[in-house]
């Protein structure tokens, strides 16, 4: 009996270490330096800003994708996307994989499936995990995990200050798109999915919708260690308190069933139930599962048309 117990404990420890290693691989991979910074696109054009300044966070590159024939002042939607160096050009990505945002969005626009839009790609930095972390989640942590709150250096609020107070005013002034919340969206994957949903909760007057692909609801993050379930529960509690009024905007969520995505099966239903309890309907909240999809740019690209159609529909 004792031997069996020891084996179970050993298996649990090994499984936890494997999950942490898997998370570290996927969550830190953006730190590797690509072959070049400025992306090239196959459709539309890119305006590239090297080291866009901020008083909130460290400077970073910003890429603004413009659809074919765009002219300043055209009444376009604006989509803010995280992990900018992975969006447009595989040569700027560490793993030579991309979302192909220009290809997917360009095709949808050409088909008339979505209105014309501008996509603002915001590069991540080596502090990506902290910048994409929903700060106020720490206020909802309970039990022994409370001790882990003070040890963190989260910067999600600062990152959103940058987007809302610095980057968006720049885009509004220089490109003169549609600037109201009904035409302003935010979208990302993994930790980028978390910060997108958090952005909608913190700034419902700014963003009219959030696309949250493979949102990292399992909170498998090295610095959280074994406290990740407590943090996942805290984020759920935060959502219960801070979600915008039901059906006042649009929220798209999804995940696959392989690699890191399979760890979200326990947590996405909890978030779905919160939206249902709050009265969100299918036209305003969408939660999808894609069997066989994993935690990669290739799979996010394959289903990117889903959140774009949902968020940007007329």
Secondary structure, 3 states (H helix, E strand, C coil): CHHHHHHHHHHHHHHHHHHHHHHHHHHHHHHCCCCCCCCCCCCCEEEEEEEECCCCCCCEEEEEEECCCCCCCCCCEEEEECCHHHCCCHHHCCCCCCCCHHHHHHHHHHHCCCCCEEEEEECCCCCHHHHCCCHHHHHHCCHHHHHHCCCCCCCHHHHHHHHHHHHHHHHHHHHCCCCCHHHEEEEEECHHHHHHHHHHHHCCCCCCEEEEECCCCCCCCHHHHHHHHHHHHHHHHHHHHHCCCCCCCEEEEEEECCHHHHHHHHHHHHHHHHHHHCCCCCCCEEEEEECCCCCCHHHHHHHHHHHHHHHHCC
